[in-house]
Amino acid sequence: MNDLLPAWRIWPLLSALVVGLPASAATPQGVPFTDVTRSDAFWAPLIETHRLATIPHLLRELERQGSLGGLRILAGEAGGRFLPLEGRSKLVAGDDADDLRLIPFPKEVRRSAGAFALDCPLVLEAPATQAVLAGQLLNDELQRAGLPTVQVQASASPDLVFRLRANPPPDPLPGPRASQPPGEHPEGYTLEVDDNAVVGAAATPAGLHYSLQTLRQLIRANRRGSSLPALTIRDWPSLRWRCFQDDLTRGPSSKLETLQFEASLASFLKLNLMTYYMEYQFAFQKHPRIGPPDGSLTPEDLQALVAYARPQHVEILGNQQSFGHFAHILKHPEYAALRETADVLTPVREETYRLLEDLYAEVCPLLPFPWFNVCCDETWGLGTGPSRDLAAEIGVGGVYVRHLRRVHDLLRTRHNKRMMMWGDIILQHPDHLDQIPKGHHHAYLGLRCPPQLRGPDRSVRPLRLRVLRLPRRQQLEPHPARLRRGRDQHPALRPRRRETRRPRHDQHRLGRRRRSPQRRQVARRCLGRRVCLERVHHPHRRLQPPRRRRALRRSR
């Protein structure tokens, strides 16, 4: 399960899986990229600018940050930093295996002659513990494709193997025999398809579940009419935890049906960890004022989500903001005494930790996963409120670490959870890194693991979350031919013009007018051009380009 697929392969695959269109039988012919040229007046200069300036700059930045390991792996070079070389997909035999639409693409694929028919009566034999769920998932996929459903039979064998075959079986009975899955990978599996049967085998129930999900992807996006191509797939994950997040706080709140759909989709794509972002939209029984009545996740919904996702081998990671991003809670008068700022909890009052304990006590017992994310990111203004005196004594970093240790003790001693947090604030205070609680997971936003977190004892375990960061406009290096001044100057280096106001004809009567929020003029820069918006107090006035408005004023 290679997680480093290039973008040009991910989006066509994902669209094909979601739409459910079968792959065409014709194999497209590749053209060497070096033989492609453009000579038009629009694209050619842009491509030349990217070739001579943008791409070399980005490569230098990736090299400086130590993030070229993934690209080297995709290029087939040794020495990758993030994943071992075994993480690359390998087409063992046959160049036509590359046209398979599978997410993530398997580590090993071997194509062979033949096809397995799906439009005849079929029977699915699966282990008794997984037969019901496997039959339900497979039949849903067949109904989606307009194919007849299968009959499900529980297998008496203790082996973790499922077999999809014709009913009754054909005369040449022996179908494919499931080869041994990768033993060193607990979630690895093997899937074999030939004319007689489809067989999946694994060493663990999770691996067998992923082999069934690969079969579903073959049916949805890789069948030829009503048959599957003969092949052999061996696959295993490159990452132990493969997680995604649903932000419940910003925008419309996801209901239980949406969360269950997301868990099913995650399992379909072989993700095994789901989390949510939570600031205040939970129906706390001890603090009913916090969650809105019509948009909160209830304890019953969270418990139902865990029960729905676990059979599909998706764990639910709990989340609760515990320091910053507390504005929606602190706005209530009963919590006004807990304000450090309008958005940050104060760490110098015991009522703060009593509130956090009440919040944890209603969520943690519903989540069997041993981690819990307390966030504690973006605590801007810490040390400027009630903790001002303490910050003057031990520093802002000391105040931050003091709060972390209290939260860590709450989760560890009372709920047996391993604390997870964002690391943007603690990295701004490297002199306090040795004081943070030991044995917790430290997630950070960035392209590489900071060297301060690579301790020999691994007491703080970093979780890499790679975020694509675009360079600032001043950091771009444009094409040398486009450094002329004036209107042809490169947008990245074009100077920002100063915004001025034209005096009104009745300025002497009104005096100096104040710019209220309802009468201000908003101006911003977008891709090197100025976008001017009309004043809010003229909602019915027709918008015109700035140059057109100036011309009208001159004509008047």
N, C-alpha and C positions, 0 to 999 in steps of 0.2 A: 504493500500500500504506500506508494511513493507520494509524499506530500509536497514535492517540489515540481509539480507539473507546470510547464510554461503557460502563460495566460492564453496564448493563441490556441492551445489544446483544451484548456478547461472550459471555455465558454461554448464552443461547438458541442462538446460532450454533454455539458449540463443542459443545454437547450434541447438536445436530442433526447435526453433521458426524461426531461419534464414534459415535452410535447408528446413523446412516445412514438416518433416516426421510425419505421424500420430503415436500416441502412440500405443504400442502393447496392445492387450487385456489381456495378461497374467500379473499378478501382481507379481513382484519379492518378494521372501521370504527374510526377514531380518535375519541377524545373529548378535548376541551380539558382540560388539567390544571387550569385555574382553575375549571372547572365541577364538579370532584369535591370533595365535602365528606363529613365523617364526624361523627356525633353520638353515638357510643357512649361508654361510660364508660371504656373501656380505651385505645383508639387515639387518640381525640380529644385528651386531655391531652398524650400523648407527641408527637403531630404539632405541637401548639401550642408545646410546649417547643422542639422542633427549629426551628420557624419563627422564633420570637422570640429564641432564645438561641444554640443550637448552630450553625446555619447562618451567622448573621452573624459569630459568633466565628471560624469556620473561614475565611470569606471575608476577614476582616481579617488573619488569620495568613497566608493565601496572598498577599494584597496586600503585607504587610510583607516576605515572603520573595521577592517578585518571581516568583511561580509561577502567575500567573493567565493567562499567555500561551496555554496549551493550552486552557483553558476559553473564552477569547475566540475562539480559532480555531473551536472546535466551535459557538459561538454565531453565527459568521459575522461577527464584528467584525474590524477591521483592527488591526494593531499587535501581533500575537502575537510572542513572544520565542523560542520553541523551534523552531517549524516555520514555513515560509512559508505564505501563504494557499493556495498550490497544493496543500498537503497535505490539504485538505479533499476529501471525496468529493463528487462532483457528479453528479446525476441529470439528464442532458442532455435527455431526453424521456421523459415517462410517469412518473406517480407510482407505478405499480405496480412499478417497479424496486427500490424500497426493501425489498421482501419477500424479496430474494435472500439466501441464507445463504452468505456468502463471508467468509473470514478470511485476511488483512485485507480490508476492503471496498475495491473498486477506486476509483480516482480518478474515472473516467468510465464511466457505464453508459447505454446506449441500448437500450430495448426496442422490438421491432417485431412484426408479425403473423407467425404461422407457428410451426413446430416441426420439429425434426430427430429422425427415428425411429432408435432404437437396437436394435430387435428384428429387424432384417434383416441379411443378410450385409454386413459392412463391411470396408474396407481402410484402413490407416493408411500414408500416405506421409510419411516423415521423413528428415532428413539422415542420411547413412550413419554419421556419428560418434555420433549419438544415437538411431538407429532401434531398437537392441536394448533399451536402457533404457526408451525411451518406450513401446515395445510391451509390455514387461513390466509397467510401472506401469499402463498403461491396461487391459490384460487382467485384472490383479489387481482393479482397481476394477469392471470389468464383471462378473467372477465374483462379487464381493461383492454386487452388486446382482441377481444371478440372470439376467444377460443374456448373450447369446452373445459370444464373444471375437472379436477382429478379426484380420485377416491383415496382417502388417507387410511393407512394401516400402521398401527404401532408395531415396531420391530421388537422381537424378543432378544435380539443380540445385545450384549453390553457395549459393543463398539459404537463409537460416535460416527455413524455413517448413515447417510440417507441415499435412497435409490429411487429414481423416477423411471418407470418402465411402462411398456405397453401392457394392456390387460385385455386378453391373455397375452403372455409373453410370446415373441416370435420363435420360430423353430431353432435358428441359431442362437440358443439361449445365452451363452456367456457374453455379457456385456463388459464394459470396462471395469477393471478392478482398481479400487481406490488405492493409490500409492501412499506410502507413509508421508504424512505432512511434516514440515520442518519441525523437528523435535525441540530445538532450542528456542522457538518462538511460540509461546502459549496460545496466541491468537492466530497462528498460521493455519492454512487449510489447503486442500487439493480438490479441484473440480475437474472431472473428466466427462466429455461428451462424445458419444459415437452413435452409430446407427441404431443401436439396441437400447441404450439406457443413458441416463445422466446420474453420475455417482459423485457425492461429495463426502469428504472425510476430514477429520480434524482431531486434535489431541484434547481440546477443551470444548465445552458447549458454546463459548463465544466464537471460536473458530468455525464450528459447524454452522452457526447462525450467519456468519459472514459469507460462507460458501453459498448458502441459500440466497443471500442478498445479491451475490454475483450472478446466480442463475436468474434472478428477477431482472437484473440489468440486461442480461443477454436476451431475455424475452421482450423487454420493452424497447430496446434500441438496436439490437444486433440480429434479430431473426430475419431470415430470407423467406418472406411469405409466411408460411405456417411451420417452418422448421428452423432448427438451430444448427449452426455450423459445428462440425466436429473439431474439438480442440482439447487441450490439457492446460490447466492454469494452476500454478503454485504461487501462493501469495502469503505475505505476513506483514505486519505493521512496522514502520520505521520509528514511530513514536509510541510510548506507552499510553499517554493520555492525549486524546484528540478532541478538543473542546470548542464550543461556540457559545455565544451569549445572546440573550434576548433582553433588550433594555425595556423594562416595564415602566420606568418612571417618565421618560421623555416620549411624548406622543401618546397615541391611543394605547390603552392597557390591553395586553393580550389576554383573552379568555382561556378557559381550560381547554376548549376544543382546539384553539390555535396552538397552545403549548403542546398538546398531544400530537398534533400534526407535525410540529417541529421536531419532536422526539422521534417520530416515525421516519421523517426525512433524514435525520441525523443517523439513525440506524441503517437506513438504505444506503447512505454514503460512507458507512463504516466509521462514523464518529462515535465515541463512547463516553463523552462527558458533556453535560449541558448545564449551563448556569444562567442566572438572571441577574440583572442589575436592579437593586432595590434601595430607594431612599426613604419612601414613606407610604407607598401604595400597598400596604398589607393591613388586613383587618385584625389589628391587635385587640384582644379582649380587655386587657388591663388599661389600654390607652386608646379608647375608641375615637378620640378626636384626631388622631394622626392620619389614618387612612380615609380617603373619600368614600362615601357610602356606595357610589355607583361605579367605582373603578378600582377596587382593591382586590388583591389576591387573598382568598380566604384560606384558613388552615385546611379545610376539607378539599379545596382545589389542589393545594400543594401535596397533600397526602395522596390524592388520586393520581396526580402526575407521577409521583415516585412509583406507585403501584403499576402504572401503565408503562413506564419507561424501563424498569428493571428487567422484565422478561425479554426485552429487546436489547439488553446489554448496554443500556445508556444510564449512567449515574447522574444524579442531580446534585450539583454543588451549590450550597447556600450562600447568600450574599446579603450583607446589611451595612450600609454606610455607618461608620462609627466615630467620625471626627469631623470632616468637612462635608459639604453638600447637605447640610442639615437645615436649610432655610425653610423648607416646607413644614418642618416640625417646630422650629424655633419661632415661627411667626405667631403661634398661638400664645395667648397671654399666660397660660399656666406653665409654659416652658421658657418664659422670658428671662428668668433668673439663671438659665443655663447657657446664655449667650456669651461667647467670646467675641465674636462678630455676628453679623446677621446670618452668616452661613456656616459658622464653626462653633462646635461645642467647646465650652470652657473645661479645661482639665483640672481645675483647682477646687471644684465643688463635688462633694460625695453624691449629691443628687444626680450628677451626670452618670456615674457608674451604676447607680440603682436603676436609672432609666434604661441603660444598655443591658443590664441583666434581665430586666423585664422583657425587652425585645428579644434577646437571645433565648429566653426560657420558653417562648411561644413558637419559635421556629426550629431550633436545633433538635428537639426530640422528634420532629417529623422527618428528618433527613438522616438516613443511615450512613451516608458517605462521610468519611472521617475528616474531611477538610471543611473549612468555613472561611469565606473571604470577608474581612472587615474593612477592606478598601483603605481608609485613612489617607487618601490622596488629596492634593490641592488644598491644603489647610492655610490658605492665604489670610494674613492678618493675625496669625497665632502670636501671642506675646504682646498684643496691643490692647487687650481687654482686661478682665480680672486677673489674668496670669502675667501681667506686666512686671510686677515685683519679682515673681519667681523667674521669669525670663532674664531679668537683669542679674539675677544671682547665678543661675546655672546655664543660661543661654537658651535660645529658641530650640536648638537641637536637643538639649537636655529635657525641656518641657515635652517635646514630641516623644522622645524615648520613654519618658516616665508614663505617658498615656499608653503607649504600646504595651508596656509591661503589665499595666493594670488590665487591659483588654485581654492580653494573652493568658493571664491567670484566671480570668473569668471563664474563658472557653475551655482551658485545659482542666481545671479542677472541678468545675460544675457540669460540664457537658462533654468532656473527653473529646474535644475537637482540636485538630491541628490548625493553627491560625495561618491564614494566607492574607497578604497585604500587597498593595501597590508600593513601589519603591521610589517614586519620584521625589518625595520630600526627604527621606532619609539619605538619599544620595547627595543632597545639598549640604549635609552635615557629616562628612566622612569621618570626623574625629569622634563621632558617637556610634559608629558601626559596630564596635565591639561591645556595646551596651544593649543592643537589641536582643530580644529573647531568643534563646537557642532552640533549634529543632522546629522551626516553622518554615513555611514556604514563602518565598520572596519573589513575587512577580514584578516585572518592570516593563516599562514601555521603551522600546529602543530597538536597535538593529544588532546589538551584541551584548553579551554579559559583561557588566563593568568589572574591572579587575579587583575592585574592593570586595566583591562577593565571591571570589574564587578561593575560599579558604581551604586549607588542607584537610580539615576535619569535616568539611561539608555539613557543618551544623546549620547553616542557612542555605537552603536549596533553591537556586534560581529557576524560575519557569520562564523560558524565552517566549515572548509574544512579539513577533516581528511586525513592525509598522512601517509602511512606506511613507517616507517623509520627502516632500518635494523641496528642492533647494530654493532659497530666497532669491528674489529677482536680482539683487545686487551680486549674488554669487555666480550667476550664469556667465559663461564666456561666449560671446556671440561670434559669429563668423567675422573675420577681419575685414571682408569686403563690405560689411554692413555697419561699419563704425562711423559713417559720415554723419554729420550733424544735420539738424533740420528734421523734416518729416520722414526721411529715410533712415533715421537713426534707429538702432535696435531697441525694441520696447523695453528690454531689461535694463538699459542704461539711459533711457529717456528721462530727463529731469522732471520732477514733480512741480507742476505750476502752482503758484500760490492763489488761493481762492479769494476773490474780492467781491464786494457787494456794490451794486450800482445805486446811487442815491435816488430816492423817489422825488417826484415833483413837489409833493407836499411834506417834505422832510422838515421844513422850517416850522410848519404848523404842529406836527405831531411831536416834535422834539426827537430825542434819541430813542428809537423803539427797542424794546427788549425782545430778545429771541426766545420766545416760549417754546415748549415742545410742540405745540400745535402750529407754530408759524415758522419753524426753522426750515432751512433749505438743506437737504441732504445731498452730499456729493461724495462720490467714491470712485475709486479707480478699478477698472476691470479689464485685464489683458491689454494694458497700455492705453486704453481709451477712457475718457471721462463720461460717466453716466450721471446725468443730472435728473433729479426727480422734482416734480412740481411741489409747491408747498401744500401741506396737508389741508389748510383752510380753503383751498380751491379745488374741491373734489370733482367739479364738473368742468373745469377748464381743460381744453384740449391740449395734450402734451405735444410739444414741438421740439425738434433738435435744437441744441444751443446755437448753432450758427444761424438757423432760420429765425430764431427769436431775436438775435442781434440785428439781422437784416431788417426785420420789421420795425424795430425801434429806430433804426436810422431813417427808414422811410417816413416814419411819423414826425 
